[in-house]
Amino acid sequence: MNAQQTSLSWEDGAIVTIDQRVLPHAYRQLRLRTVDEVVEAIATLAVRGAPAIGLAGALGVALSARRHTGPDGGVDEPAVRADARRLAAARPTAVNLEWAVRRVLSRLDGGHGAVLDEGLAMLREDAEVNTAMVRRAADLLGTLLPDRPLRLLTHCNTGRLATTAVGTALGVILELAARGRVAEVLVDETRPLLQGARLTAWELREAGVPHRVCVDSAAAAAIASGMVDCVLVGADRIAVNGDMANKIGTYGVAVAAARGGVPFLVIAPESTRDPALATGDGITIEERAAAEVVECAGAPVAPAGTAAFNPAFDITPAELITAIVSERRVQRPREERAQPPDGQRLGAEIAAMARTLYERAWMPGTSGNVSARPDTAGGTALITASGRDKGELTARDMVAVHAETARPLAADGPPASAETAVHAAVYRTTDARAVIHVHAPYATAVAGRWARERAEAGPTRLPLRGFELLKGLGLMDPSATEVPVFPNHADVGRIATEVADHLRSRPKAPPALLIADHGITVWGRDLAQARNRLECMEAICHLLLLDAGNWPARPVTTLEGKTA
């Protein structure tokens, strides 16, 4: 397998993958044609690595949808959803599996073809996401470490075998090698199934990168003796505060790295983050069979009847992690814990912005809300309090919340704005540092008119083409875009869920959304950029209403792929 090949693909109605159980002694492909075969492949580690098992699970749903489609094209949804539950439960720790299964299930209404199309799109995205992630991490190391060939240590396997292409932590190592920045890689053997010795060493050998296999229990000694410049690992689930689960043994390496002053980097896609978990305490740790420990290649290595403690993963706390790098951002948990947020200064900036927008009549009375994340606050955001007159806000009228869960940090403070959940949905799915929601008149009118004309139960997309002002949104293609319009549900949490689902499935979406008869939400790297984008969107909406010829005509595609 060379650098251009993928480890998992779809061919002629089957999932084609590499059987990782037999590497490096044999190279064997598997063709998985049933849900049972996919579940077994995931459970027995023929397919492994958080991104790879997520994609296998997604394509497993496609297999099920295909099997349970009748002659009339109708899908037996209960049967497919039952198979999806089995797939999602095949391994409990990696969040990617549940995330990927849920994402393709959202297309089930469109039939088995729509489910497969979503799964294939995820395969393509995986390579793009990994490429962006490894380049970001390699660039970061250029600022953290001297400009010379580096001695690196990695744990488990995080290369193409664990994804579909490029890899995560091992992908960074290969990117550094291509830049001439790798002297040697120490590869933890990764007991008890030896994913490092069997798989990572195999990938490094194929790539021609100098490496040695390291006994797991020697990793700390190697770090302490100055043999390691940086540790690079992947992750299977990351909590909001930066705690993360990874292959058993990672925690010990992190402790040794912290003690030795060696950077410890986690490389993982955004899909590995679990926005429902505030800390790592809630991560379920899979425990595997004792035979993996008390036997070796089928031969006993311990007295008969010996019990074993065999967790597949451990939890590395955030304070031991130098940086978590994804395709969208760099989070620095260790620094964030050491430096308290400058809440007073940022609170004053938010209040000043709200007063300015109030004077524009975009935040009349107590309506609208503004939030931002302090540079040193980790998982924290400040948002305007509920029920406060936006023309009279001060820094004291801010509420500190967990940015990605919307949970208040203090139990006895004022309540946060009602739309905090929508802000949290934006923060956990984008690299935004500031979010503004206002009832600007033209955007509010456009959202209401669009929603009434379509009369859809779910979100739709408003196409915008030919507006020079689209340049102000920072789009890759400023000539055209589609801005989502969400129904104004009484349950704000439902709006937030729809927003998060939309942004996860469309990483290149514009930094703006409309809510029917309820205004506009925009975001950016800071309050100033969010404000500029708000001005551009409001001006575009004004032009739409002034010139009837600019108003988009039917048909329109809904976010779920339906045609209105």
C-alpha positions as CSV (number, residue, x, y, z in Angstrom):
1,M,0.0,0.0,0.0
2,N,1.6,3.3,-1.1
3,A,0.8,6.8,0.1
4,Q,-1.9,7.3,-2.6
5,Q,-3.9,4.2,-1.6
6,T,-6.7,4.0,0.9
7,S,-7.3,1.4,3.5
8,L,-11.1,1.4,3.2
9,S,-13.3,1.8,0.2
10,W,-16.6,0.8,-1.4
11,E,-16.5,-1.5,-4.4
12,D,-19.4,-3.3,-6.1
13,G,-21.7,-3.3,-3.1
14,A,-19.1,-4.2,-0.6
15,I,-16.7,-2.5,1.9
16,V,-13.2,-3.4,1.0
17,T,-10.6,-3.0,3.7
18,I,-7.3,-4.5,5.0
19,D,-7.4,-7.2,7.6
20,Q,-5.2,-5.7,10.3
21,R,-5.2,-8.9,12.3
22,V,-2.7,-10.6,10.0
23,L,-0.3,-7.7,9.4
24,P,2.7,-7.5,9.0
25,H,3.1,-11.2,8.1
26,A,0.4,-11.2,5.5
27,Y,-1.5,-8.6,3.5
28,R,-5.1,-9.7,3.1
29,Q,-8.1,-7.7,1.9
30,L,-11.6,-8.3,3.3
31,R,-14.8,-7.7,1.4
32,L,-17.6,-7.0,3.9
33,R,-21.0,-7.5,2.4
34,T,-23.3,-7.8,5.5
35,V,-23.8,-5.9,8.7
36,D,-22.8,-9.0,10.6
37,E,-19.4,-9.0,8.8
38,V,-18.9,-5.4,9.6
39,V,-19.7,-5.8,13.3
40,E,-17.3,-8.7,13.5
41,A,-14.6,-6.9,11.7
42,I,-14.8,-3.9,14.1
43,A,-15.1,-6.1,17.2
44,T,-12.2,-8.3,16.3
45,L,-10.0,-5.3,15.2
46,A,-9.7,-6.4,11.6
47,V,-10.8,-2.8,11.2
48,R,-9.6,-0.4,13.9
49,G,-8.7,3.2,14.6
50,A,-11.5,5.7,15.5
51,P,-11.9,7.3,12.1
52,A,-11.7,4.0,10.2
53,I,-14.3,2.2,12.4
54,G,-16.6,5.2,12.1
55,L,-16.5,5.1,8.3
56,A,-16.9,1.3,8.3
57,G,-20.0,1.8,10.5
58,A,-21.4,4.4,8.1
59,L,-21.0,2.1,5.1
60,G,-22.4,-0.7,7.2
61,V,-25.6,1.3,7.4
62,A,-25.5,1.7,3.7
63,L,-25.3,-2.1,3.4
64,S,-28.3,-2.5,5.6
65,A,-30.3,0.1,3.7
66,R,-29.5,-1.6,0.5
67,R,-30.6,-5.0,1.9
68,H,-33.8,-3.7,3.4
69,T,-35.0,-1.8,0.3
70,G,-38.1,-3.4,-1.3
71,P,-39.0,-3.7,-5.0
72,D,-40.9,-0.4,-4.8
73,G,-37.8,1.4,-3.5
74,G,-39.1,1.8,0.0
75,V,-36.8,1.2,2.9
76,D,-37.6,-0.8,6.0
77,E,-36.5,1.9,8.4
78,P,-37.0,-0.1,11.7
79,A,-34.8,-2.8,10.3
80,V,-32.0,-0.4,9.2
81,R,-32.1,1.5,12.5
82,A,-31.8,-1.8,14.4
83,D,-28.7,-2.7,12.4
84,A,-27.4,0.9,13.0
85,R,-27.7,0.3,16.8
86,R,-25.7,-2.9,16.5
87,L,-23.0,-1.1,14.5
88,A,-22.7,1.8,16.9
89,A,-22.3,-0.6,19.8
90,A,-19.6,-2.7,18.2
91,R,-17.0,-0.7,20.2
92,P,-18.1,1.7,22.9
93,T,-15.2,4.1,23.5
94,A,-14.5,5.7,20.1
95,V,-17.1,8.5,19.5
96,N,-16.5,8.5,15.7
97,L,-18.5,5.3,15.3
98,E,-21.7,6.6,16.8
99,W,-21.2,10.0,15.1
100,A,-20.7,8.4,11.7
101,V,-23.7,6.1,12.0
102,R,-25.9,8.9,13.1
103,R,-24.8,11.1,10.2
104,V,-25.7,8.6,7.5
105,L,-29.0,7.7,9.2
106,S,-30.0,11.3,8.8
107,R,-30.2,10.6,5.0
108,L,-32.4,7.5,5.4
109,D,-35.5,9.3,4.2
110,G,-33.8,9.7,0.8
111,G,-33.4,5.9,0.4
112,H,-30.4,3.6,0.3
113,G,-28.8,5.7,-2.5
114,A,-28.8,8.8,-0.3
115,V,-27.3,6.8,2.6
116,L,-24.5,5.5,0.4
117,D,-23.8,8.9,-1.1
118,E,-23.4,10.3,2.4
119,G,-21.0,7.5,3.4
120,L,-18.9,8.0,0.3
121,A,-18.8,11.7,0.9
122,M,-17.4,10.9,4.4
123,L,-14.7,8.8,2.8
124,R,-13.6,11.8,0.7
125,E,-13.8,14.2,3.6
126,D,-11.6,11.9,5.8
127,A,-8.7,12.4,3.4
128,E,-9.3,16.1,3.2
129,V,-9.6,16.5,7.0
130,N,-6.5,14.4,7.7
131,T,-4.4,16.4,5.2
132,A,-5.5,19.7,6.8
133,M,-4.9,18.3,10.3
134,V,-1.4,16.9,9.8
135,R,-0.2,20.1,8.0
136,R,-1.5,22.2,10.9
137,A,0.3,20.0,13.4
138,A,3.5,19.9,11.5
139,D,3.5,23.7,11.2
140,L,2.8,24.0,15.0
141,L,5.8,21.8,15.7
142,G,7.9,24.2,13.7
143,T,7.1,26.8,16.3
144,L,7.5,24.5,19.3
145,L,10.8,22.8,18.6
146,P,14.2,23.7,17.1
147,D,14.6,23.6,13.3
148,R,16.4,20.3,13.1
149,P,15.5,16.6,12.6
150,L,13.4,15.5,15.5
151,R,13.3,12.3,17.6
152,L,9.7,11.4,18.0
153,L,7.7,8.8,20.0
154,T,4.3,7.5,19.1
155,H,1.9,5.0,20.7
156,C,-0.5,2.6,19.0
157,N,-1.2,3.0,15.2
158,T,-2.6,6.3,13.8
159,G,-1.7,6.1,10.2
160,R,-3.6,5.2,7.0
161,L,-4.7,1.9,8.6
162,A,-6.5,3.8,11.4
163,T,-8.2,6.2,8.9
164,T,-8.7,5.8,5.2
165,A,-5.8,7.9,4.0
166,V,-3.0,10.1,5.4
167,G,-3.6,9.3,9.1
168,T,-3.6,11.4,12.2
169,A,-0.5,11.4,14.5
170,L,1.4,9.1,12.2
171,G,0.3,11.2,9.3
172,V,2.1,14.2,11.0
173,I,5.2,12.1,11.4
174,L,5.2,11.3,7.6
175,E,4.6,15.0,6.8
176,L,7.6,15.9,9.0
177,A,9.7,13.3,7.3
178,A,8.7,14.7,3.9
179,R,10.0,18.1,5.2
180,G,13.3,16.5,6.3
181,R,12.5,16.9,10.0
182,V,12.6,13.3,11.3
183,A,15.7,11.8,12.8
184,E,14.1,8.7,14.2
185,V,10.7,7.5,15.5
186,L,10.4,5.3,18.6
187,V,7.3,3.1,18.2
188,D,5.7,1.8,21.3
189,E,4.9,-1.8,20.8
190,T,1.5,-1.1,22.3
191,R,0.6,-4.2,24.3
192,P,-1.3,-6.5,24.3
193,L,-2.2,-6.6,20.6
194,L,1.0,-4.8,19.4
195,Q,-0.6,-2.3,17.1
196,G,2.7,-0.3,17.2
197,A,5.1,-3.1,16.5
198,R,2.9,-4.8,13.9
199,L,1.2,-1.8,12.2
200,T,3.0,1.4,12.8
201,A,6.4,-0.2,12.1
202,W,5.0,-1.6,8.9
203,E,3.7,1.8,7.7
204,L,7.0,3.5,8.6
205,R,9.0,0.8,6.8
206,E,6.9,1.3,3.7
207,A,7.5,5.0,3.9
208,G,11.3,4.6,4.5
209,V,11.2,6.5,7.8
210,P,14.0,5.6,10.4
211,H,12.4,3.9,13.4
212,R,12.8,1.5,16.3
213,V,10.2,-0.5,18.2
214,C,10.2,0.5,21.9
215,V,9.0,-1.8,24.7
216,D,6.0,0.0,26.3
217,S,7.6,0.0,29.7
218,A,10.7,1.6,28.3
219,A,9.0,4.7,26.9
220,A,9.3,6.7,30.1
221,A,13.0,5.8,30.4
222,A,13.5,7.0,26.8
223,I,11.8,10.3,27.5
224,A,13.7,10.8,30.8
225,S,17.1,10.1,29.2
226,G,16.5,12.8,26.5
227,M,15.9,10.4,23.6
228,V,12.6,12.1,22.7
229,D,11.8,15.6,21.5
230,C,8.1,15.2,21.1
231,V,5.3,12.7,21.7
232,L,2.5,12.4,19.0
233,V,-0.6,10.3,19.6
234,G,-4.2,10.1,18.3
235,A,-7.5,9.9,20.3
236,D,-10.7,7.9,20.4
237,R,-12.8,10.4,22.3
238,I,-12.1,13.9,23.5
239,A,-14.2,15.7,26.2
240,V,-15.0,19.4,26.2
241,N,-12.3,20.2,28.7
242,G,-9.6,18.4,26.7
243,D,-9.5,15.1,28.7
244,M,-9.1,12.3,26.1
245,A,-9.3,8.6,25.7
246,N,-6.7,6.7,23.7
247,K,-5.1,3.3,23.5
248,I,-4.1,1.9,26.9
249,G,-0.6,3.1,27.9
250,T,-1.1,6.6,26.6
251,Y,-1.7,8.1,30.0
252,G,1.7,6.7,31.3
253,V,3.5,8.2,28.3
254,A,1.8,11.6,28.9
255,V,2.9,11.6,32.6
256,A,6.5,10.9,31.5
257,A,6.4,13.6,28.9
258,A,5.0,16.2,31.4
259,R,7.7,15.2,33.9
260,G,10.4,15.4,31.3
261,G,9.2,18.7,29.7
262,V,8.5,17.1,26.4
263,P,5.6,18.4,24.2
264,F,2.7,15.9,24.1
265,L,0.5,16.4,21.1
266,V,-2.9,14.8,20.3
267,I,-3.9,14.7,16.6
268,A,-7.5,14.0,16.0
269,P,-10.4,15.2,13.8
270,E,-13.3,17.2,15.2
271,S,-15.5,14.2,14.9
272,T,-13.5,12.7,17.8
273,R,-14.8,15.4,20.2
274,D,-17.8,14.5,22.3
275,P,-19.7,17.8,23.1
276,A,-21.9,15.9,25.6
277,L,-19.0,15.2,27.9
278,A,-17.7,18.0,30.0
279,T,-14.8,15.9,31.3
280,G,-13.2,12.5,30.7
281,D,-14.9,11.0,33.7
282,G,-17.9,10.1,31.6
283,I,-16.0,8.1,29.0
284,T,-16.9,4.5,28.8
285,I,-13.7,2.3,28.7
286,E,-14.0,-0.9,26.8
287,E,-12.5,-4.0,28.6
288,R,-11.5,-6.8,26.3
289,A,-11.0,-10.5,26.8
290,A,-8.4,-11.9,29.2
291,A,-7.0,-14.2,26.5
292,E,-5.4,-11.2,24.9
293,V,-3.2,-10.8,27.9
294,V,-2.7,-14.3,29.3
295,E,-2.0,-15.8,25.9
296,C,0.4,-15.0,23.0
297,A,-0.4,-16.3,19.5
298,G,-2.7,-18.8,21.2
299,A,-0.1,-20.2,23.6
300,P,-0.6,-19.5,27.3
301,V,1.9,-17.2,29.0
302,A,0.3,-17.2,32.5
303,P,-0.8,-20.0,34.8
304,A,-4.1,-21.6,33.8
305,G,-7.1,-19.7,35.2
306,T,-5.2,-16.4,35.7
307,A,-7.5,-13.4,35.6
308,A,-6.6,-10.3,33.7
309,F,-7.2,-6.6,33.7
310,N,-7.4,-5.7,30.0
311,P,-8.8,-2.2,29.4
312,A,-8.5,-1.2,25.7
313,F,-8.1,2.5,26.6
314,D,-7.1,5.0,29.3
315,I,-7.9,8.6,30.0
316,T,-5.2,11.3,29.7
317,P,-6.2,14.4,31.6
318,A,-6.1,17.8,29.9
319,E,-3.4,19.2,32.1
320,L,-0.9,16.7,30.6
321,I,-1.6,17.7,27.0
322,T,0.4,20.4,25.2
323,A,-2.0,20.7,22.3
324,I,-4.9,19.0,20.6
325,V,-4.8,19.6,16.8
326,S,-7.7,19.1,14.5
327,E,-8.5,20.1,11.0
328,R,-10.0,23.4,12.3
329,R,-8.1,24.5,15.4
330,V,-5.3,24.1,17.9
331,Q,-6.4,23.7,21.5
332,R,-3.8,24.1,24.3
333,P,-5.3,22.5,27.4
334,R,-2.1,22.8,29.5
335,E,-1.7,26.6,28.9
336,E,-5.5,27.2,29.2
337,R,-5.6,25.6,32.7
338,A,-2.6,27.7,33.8
339,Q,-3.9,31.0,32.6
340,P,-7.3,32.3,33.9
341,P,-9.6,34.1,31.4
342,D,-9.5,37.8,31.2
343,G,-13.3,37.9,31.7
344,Q,-13.6,41.6,32.7
345,R,-11.9,42.9,29.6
346,L,-13.8,40.6,27.2
347,G,-17.1,41.2,29.0
348,A,-16.7,44.9,28.5
349,E,-16.0,44.4,24.8
350,I,-19.2,42.2,24.4
351,A,-21.2,44.8,26.3
352,A,-19.9,47.6,24.0
353,M,-20.7,45.6,20.9
354,A,-24.2,44.9,22.1
355,R,-24.8,48.6,22.8
356,T,-23.6,49.5,19.3
357,L,-26.0,47.0,17.7
358,Y,-28.8,48.2,20.0
359,E,-28.3,51.7,18.6
360,R,-28.7,50.3,15.1
361,A,-32.1,48.9,16.3
362,W,-30.8,45.4,15.6
363,M,-31.1,44.3,19.3
364,P,-34.3,46.1,20.5
365,G,-35.0,45.8,24.2
366,T,-33.8,42.6,25.6
367,S,-33.6,40.7,22.3
368,G,-30.4,39.3,20.7
369,N,-27.3,38.0,22.3
370,V,-23.5,38.2,21.9
371,S,-20.8,35.8,23.0
372,A,-17.0,35.4,22.7
373,R,-14.3,33.0,23.9
374,P,-11.4,34.5,25.9
375,D,-8.0,33.7,24.4
376,T,-6.9,31.8,27.5
377,A,-10.1,30.4,28.7
378,G,-10.1,26.9,27.2
379,G,-13.6,25.6,27.1
380,T,-15.2,28.8,28.4
381,A,-17.3,31.5,26.7
382,L,-18.9,34.6,27.9
383,I,-22.4,35.4,26.7
384,T,-24.9,38.2,27.5
385,A,-27.3,37.4,30.3
386,S,-31.0,36.8,29.7
387,G,-33.6,39.5,30.1
388,R,-31.0,42.4,30.1
389,D,-31.7,45.6,28.1
390,K,-29.0,45.5,25.4
391,G,-28.7,49.3,25.4
392,E,-27.5,49.3,29.1
393,L,-25.2,46.2,29.2
394,T,-22.0,46.3,31.2
395,A,-19.3,43.7,31.8
396,R,-21.2,42.6,34.9
397,D,-24.1,41.4,32.7
398,M,-22.1,38.4,31.2
399,V,-22.5,34.8,32.0
400,A,-19.6,32.3,31.8
401,V,-20.6,29.0,30.2
402,H,-18.9,25.9,28.8
403,A,-18.6,27.0,25.2
404,E,-19.4,23.7,23.6
405,T,-22.2,22.5,26.0
406,A,-23.8,25.8,27.1
407,R,-23.7,24.7,30.7
408,P,-23.2,27.7,33.1
409,L,-20.0,27.6,35.2
410,A,-21.7,29.1,38.2
411,A,-24.9,27.7,39.7
412,D,-25.9,31.0,41.4
413,G,-25.3,33.5,38.7
414,P,-27.8,35.2,36.3
415,P,-29.2,33.0,33.5
416,A,-27.6,33.1,30.1
417,S,-29.4,34.2,27.0
418,A,-32.0,31.7,25.7
419,E,-30.0,31.1,22.5
420,T,-26.9,30.0,24.3
421,A,-27.4,26.5,23.0
422,V,-27.2,27.8,19.4
423,H,-23.9,29.6,20.2
424,A,-22.5,26.3,21.7
425,A,-23.5,24.5,18.5
426,V,-21.4,26.9,16.5
427,Y,-18.4,26.8,18.9
428,R,-18.2,23.0,18.9
429,T,-18.5,22.6,15.1
430,T,-16.4,25.6,13.9
431,D,-13.3,27.5,14.8
432,A,-15.4,30.6,15.8
433,R,-14.2,32.7,18.7
434,A,-17.2,35.1,18.7
435,V,-20.9,34.7,17.8
436,I,-23.6,37.4,17.3
437,H,-27.3,36.9,17.1
438,V,-29.5,39.9,16.3
439,H,-32.9,40.8,14.9
440,A,-31.7,42.9,12.1
441,P,-34.8,43.9,10.1
442,Y,-33.8,42.8,6.5
443,A,-32.3,39.5,7.5
444,T,-35.3,38.8,9.8
445,A,-37.8,39.7,6.9
446,V,-35.9,37.5,4.4
447,A,-35.8,34.5,6.8
448,G,-39.5,34.8,7.5
449,R,-40.5,35.2,3.9
450,W,-38.3,32.3,2.7
451,A,-39.7,30.0,5.4
452,R,-43.3,30.8,4.7
453,E,-42.9,30.3,0.9
454,R,-41.3,26.9,1.4
455,A,-43.5,25.8,4.3
456,E,-40.9,23.1,5.2
457,A,-40.9,21.3,8.6
458,G,-37.1,21.3,8.6
459,P,-34.2,23.6,7.6
460,T,-33.7,24.8,4.0
461,R,-30.9,26.7,2.2
462,L,-31.3,30.2,0.7
463,P,-29.1,30.4,-2.4
464,L,-27.1,33.7,-2.8
465,R,-25.4,34.4,-6.1
466,G,-23.7,37.4,-7.7
467,F,-23.5,39.6,-4.6
468,E,-20.1,41.3,-4.3
469,L,-20.7,41.5,-0.6
470,L,-20.3,37.8,-0.3
471,K,-16.6,38.5,-0.2
472,G,-17.1,39.8,3.3
473,L,-18.0,36.2,4.5
474,G,-14.5,34.9,3.8
475,L,-15.8,32.2,1.5
476,M,-13.5,30.1,-0.7
477,D,-15.9,30.8,-3.6
478,P,-17.3,34.3,-3.0
479,S,-19.5,34.2,-6.1
480,A,-22.2,32.0,-4.6
481,T,-23.2,30.3,-1.4
482,E,-26.2,28.9,0.4
483,V,-27.2,30.2,3.8
484,P,-29.3,27.8,5.9
485,V,-32.7,29.0,7.2
486,F,-33.9,27.2,10.3
487,P,-37.5,26.9,11.6
488,N,-38.0,28.9,14.8
489,H,-38.9,26.0,17.1
490,A,-40.1,26.9,20.5
491,D,-37.5,24.4,21.8
492,V,-34.2,26.3,21.3
493,G,-32.4,23.0,21.9
494,R,-34.0,21.6,18.8
495,I,-32.7,24.6,16.7
496,A,-29.2,24.0,18.2
497,T,-29.3,20.3,17.2
498,E,-30.2,21.2,13.7
499,V,-27.5,23.9,13.5
500,A,-24.8,21.5,14.8
501,D,-25.9,18.7,12.4
502,H,-25.7,21.2,9.5
503,L,-22.3,22.5,10.4
504,R,-20.8,19.1,11.0
505,S,-21.9,17.8,7.6
506,R,-20.8,21.0,5.8
507,P,-17.4,22.2,7.1
508,K,-17.2,24.8,4.3
509,A,-20.6,26.3,5.1
510,P,-20.8,30.1,5.3
511,P,-20.4,31.7,8.8
512,A,-24.0,32.7,9.0
513,L,-27.5,31.3,9.5
514,L,-31.0,32.6,9.5
515,I,-33.9,31.7,11.8
516,A,-37.4,32.2,10.5
517,D,-38.9,35.4,11.8
518,H,-36.1,35.4,14.4
519,G,-33.1,37.1,12.9
520,I,-29.6,36.2,12.0
521,T,-26.6,34.5,13.6
522,V,-23.0,35.1,12.4
523,W,-19.6,34.2,13.8
524,G,-15.9,34.9,13.3
525,R,-12.4,34.8,14.8
526,D,-13.3,37.8,17.0
527,L,-16.2,40.2,17.6
528,A,-15.0,42.6,14.9
529,Q,-15.0,40.0,12.2
530,A,-18.4,38.7,13.3
531,R,-19.8,42.3,13.2
532,N,-18.4,42.8,9.7
533,R,-20.0,39.6,8.4
534,L,-23.3,40.7,10.0
535,E,-23.2,44.0,8.1
536,C,-22.5,42.2,4.8
537,M,-25.4,39.7,5.4
538,E,-27.9,42.4,6.4
539,A,-26.9,44.4,3.3
540,I,-27.4,41.4,1.0
541,C,-30.8,40.8,2.5
542,H,-31.7,44.4,2.0
543,L,-30.8,44.0,-1.7
544,L,-32.9,40.8,-2.0
545,L,-36.0,42.6,-0.8
546,L,-35.4,45.7,-2.9
547,D,-34.9,43.8,-6.2
548,A,-37.5,41.2,-6.8
549,G,-35.4,39.8,-9.6
550,N,-32.8,38.7,-7.1
551,W,-35.2,36.7,-5.1
552,P,-34.4,32.9,-5.5
553,A,-36.9,30.8,-7.3
554,R,-38.0,27.3,-6.8
555,P,-37.0,24.5,-6.6
556,V,-34.8,24.6,-3.5
557,T,-32.9,21.7,-1.9
558,T,-33.5,21.2,1.8
559,L,-30.7,20.4,4.2
560,E,-31.8,16.8,4.2
561,G,-31.6,16.5,0.5
562,K,-35.4,16.8,-0.3
563,T,-36.8,19.1,-3.0
564,A,-39.4,21.7,-2.1
